[in-house]
């Protein structure tokens, strides 16, 4: 009996997923997993995080949607947090996996991640499939290292000599291992950083429900979003910072100009008595 592991990375979908379809066709039983890479949310040497709460919340929603779709077809999703080169080998050992299926990567960090997993599992058969572009890389009339630098020089020959491949349909059912244990996104026993991000994401949604007027800024930090509070007008920029607005003057040069983060102004001055837990989480992330 052949057991395969479908390793979801940047391809959190069931429709048009060749790796998933090939795994179903080639294996008797399957395990499905995703690993939240802790390094994505750690601080860089420059003093800020590579990705923070917005990316974390979007990732959470995407992974949970994938989990729901898999369960609807009789599958599951084992969600890990930490390092894939430690998480994947453990799953392979726990479920006697013989083959791993996933989407082909091409960027430096993704290739490094996949390479680390392959080094830990030299006896496992890895099967990766291209799925990131409209035209398959094997079908275009150029070698990868000689692709034209301009869109027109690439697009015209490619559209004349190549055609997009047919999409892979969403599977109707999944032959999942019956005793595979699924985990929630960042469960209680996960790493401390993930717990902090989860609490902050939850608190942010609580803030949105308490203050519908500023929910768009709390949720996605939309640019050019205006509100009025404490008798003053504020404008949110794309980074989630609020700027005092004064008619006919440049706010940056006004003596009363204030520039504070969403947590710094709204949580400290307006909703402090309701949302003190957000301030704690925000401090923990700094």
Residue pairs with C-beta under 8 A, 6 or more apart in sequence:
1 28
1 29
2 26
2 27
2 28
2 29
2 98
2 99
3 27
3 28
3 29
3 30
3 31
3 95
3 96
3 97
3 98
3 99
3 177
4 23
4 26
4 27
4 29
4 30
4 31
4 97
4 98
4 99
4 100
4 101
5 30
5 31
5 32
5 33
5 88
5 91
5 92
5 95
5 97
5 99
5 100
5 101
6 19
6 20
6 23
6 30
6 31
6 32
6 33
6 101
6 102
7 33
7 34
7 88
7 100
7 101
7 102
8 32
8 33
8 34
8 66
8 77
8 102
9 34
9 102
9 103
9 105
9 110
9 113
10 103
10 105
10 110
10 132
11 17
11 19
11 102
11 103
11 131
12 34
12 62
12 63
12 65
12 66
13 66
14 20
14 66
14 69
14 70
14 73
14 170
14 171
15 167
15 168
15 169
15 170
16 131
16 167
16 168
16 169
17 103
17 131
17 168
18 103
18 129
18 130
18 131
18 168
19 101
19 102
19 103
19 127
19 128
19 129
19 131
20 101
20 168
20 171
21 168
21 171
22 101
22 127
22 129
23 30
23 99
23 101
23 127
24 30
24 171
24 174
24 175
26 99
26 127
27 99
27 175
28 175
29 175
29 176
29 177
30 75
30 174
30 175
30 176
30 177
31 76
31 78
31 91
31 95
31 97
31 176
31 177
31 180
32 70
32 75
32 76
32 77
32 78
32 174
32 176
32 180
33 77
33 78
33 79
33 80
33 87
33 88
33 91
34 63
34 66
34 77
34 78
34 79
34 80
35 79
35 80
35 81
35 82
35 83
35 84
35 87
35 88
36 59
36 63
36 79
36 80
36 81
36 82
36 185
36 186
36 194
37 82
37 83
37 84
37 113
38 81
38 82
38 83
38 191
38 193
38 194
39 50
39 83
40 50
40 51
40 55
41 49
41 50
41 51
41 52
41 55
41 56
41 193
41 194
41 197
42 49
42 50
42 193
43 49
44 50
49 285
52 285
53 197
53 200
53 201
53 204
53 285
54 220
54 221
56 197
56 201
57 201
57 204
60 185
60 186
60 198
60 201
63 77
63 79
63 185
64 185
66 77
67 76
67 77
67 79
67 182
67 185
70 76
70 77
70 174
70 176
71 77
71 182
73 171
73 172
73 173
73 174
74 173
74 174
74 175
74 176
75 174
75 176
76 176
76 180
76 181
76 182
77 182
78 91
78 180
78 181
78 182
78 183
79 182
79 183
79 184
79 185
79 186
79 187
80 87
80 91
80 183
81 186
81 190
81 191
81 194
82 190
82 191
84 113
84 116
84 117
85 113
85 116
85 117
85 119
85 120
88 100
88 117
88 120
88 121
89 117
89 120
89 121
91 97
92 100
92 121
92 124
95 177
95 180
97 124
98 124
98 125
99 124
99 125
99 126
99 127
100 117
100 121
100 124
100 125
100 126
100 127
101 127
101 128
101 129
102 114
102 126
102 127
102 128
102 129
103 128
103 129
103 130
103 131
103 132
104 128
104 129
104 130
104 131
104 132
105 111
105 113
105 114
105 128
106 132
114 128
118 124
118 126
130 136
130 137
130 138
134 164
135 158
135 162
135 163
135 164
136 164
136 165
137 144
139 162
139 163
139 165
140 147
140 158
140 161
140 162
141 157
141 158
141 161
141 162
142 148
142 154
142 157
142 158
147 154
148 154
185 198
186 194
186 195
186 197
186 198
188 195
196 281
196 284
196 285
197 285
199 277
199 281
200 278
200 281
200 282
200 284
200 285
203 275
203 277
203 278
203 281
204 218
204 219
204 278
205 219
206 275
206 278
207 214
207 218
207 266
207 267
207 271
207 274
207 275
207 278
208 214
208 215
208 218
208 219
209 215
210 271
210 274
210 275
211 218
211 266
211 270
211 271
213 227
214 225
214 227
214 266
216 222
216 225
217 225
217 227
217 236
217 240
217 242
217 262
218 262
221 236
221 238
221 239
221 240
221 262
222 236
222 238
223 236
223 237
223 238
224 235
224 236
224 237
225 235
225 236
226 233
226 234
226 235
226 236
226 245
227 233
227 234
227 236
227 242
228 234
229 266
229 269
229 270
230 269
230 270
232 244
232 245
233 244
233 245
234 242
234 243
234 244
234 245
234 265
235 242
235 243
235 245
235 251
236 242
236 243
236 262
237 243
240 261
240 262
241 259
241 260
241 261
241 262
242 258
242 259
242 260
242 261
242 262
242 265
242 266
243 251
243 252
243 257
243 258
243 259
244 251
244 254
244 256
244 257
244 258
244 259
245 251
246 254
246 256
246 257
251 257
258 265
261 282
263 278
263 279
263 282
267 275
267 278
267 279
267 282
268 279
272 279
